[in-house]
Structures are given as C-alpha cells and as structure tokens.
C-alpha cells in the first residue's frame, strides 16, 4: 500500500468520525432545545396541581359529585359551582392529554406524576362526560385517551421502568 493511499484512507476515516460526532452533538443540542421549550409547560402543570382550588375540585369530584348529582344531564347543566369543579379538572386533564397525544410532553412524565389521579378522575367524571357527548358535543376526548393510557401503563410501571430508588426511614 502506498503512502498516498494510506493518507487518503486516514483522511476518509477522520472525516467519517467527524461526521458521526457532529451528528451526535447536533441530536443532543436538538433534544436540549426541545426540552427547554417544554420545561415552562411542565412547570405550569405542576403549579396548577398544587393550587388549593384544584385540590378542592378533586376532593369534591371524588367524594360528593355522584352522591349529589346524577349524570343524567351531563355536566354543562350542573349548578355553576359544581360545573366549575368538573371543568377545572376535566379540561386540565384534557389539555394535558393533548400535550401527550401530540408528543409535546413525555407520556411517562405525566403518568408517572398523575396516573392514579387521572384514572380516578376519569372514572368519576366519565358518566357525566359521556352523557354530555350524547346531549351536545364531543368533549374531553384527550382526557379519555389520557385515562386509557394511564390504565394501560400504571404509575407503578413507570416508576419501575425509571428504577426509582427508595430510602426507607
């Protein structure tokens, strides 16, 4: 093998290594840029769920809604204060479901954080939502999709996949 052929092969090899390195760095930068765009959304979601009114709405839906009002008329005909609770929770999870369905937010992050609550709220609200759909318009389709995803992949499965550590007392 001649010296010029060896140098040409070395140049090609170095070019290939540089290309692979450049692609890897570009992909990492793209992922970091996407994550930085999503971070404010995620922080807002976390903030919303810590609001006392959000907690009160969850509590009302969990303990009182079905006992006080049958789902016969959907949710839009409920008294204003009750409707406010239903819409706050239902539309919140519907919006989160949109972010998950379109791949803006990682499904595992949402289900790992809210999975049990998503399922519980869907189970409590679904009779009202389905009745509302029969009476007027299709609503909260993304909430339903999110609940189906959360039932298929429970929180515990997400936590196991992430291999979360435990630190007993």
Buried (B, 14 or more C-beta within 10 A) or exposed (E): EEEEEEEEEEEEEEEEEEEEEEEEEEEEEEEEEEEEEBEEBBEEBEEBBEEEEBEEBBEBBBEEBBEEBEBEEBBBBBEEEBBBBBBBBBBBBBBBBBBBBEEBBBBBBBBBBBBEBBBBBBEBBBBBBBBBBEEEEEBBBBBBBBBBBBBEBBBEBBBEEEEEEEEEE
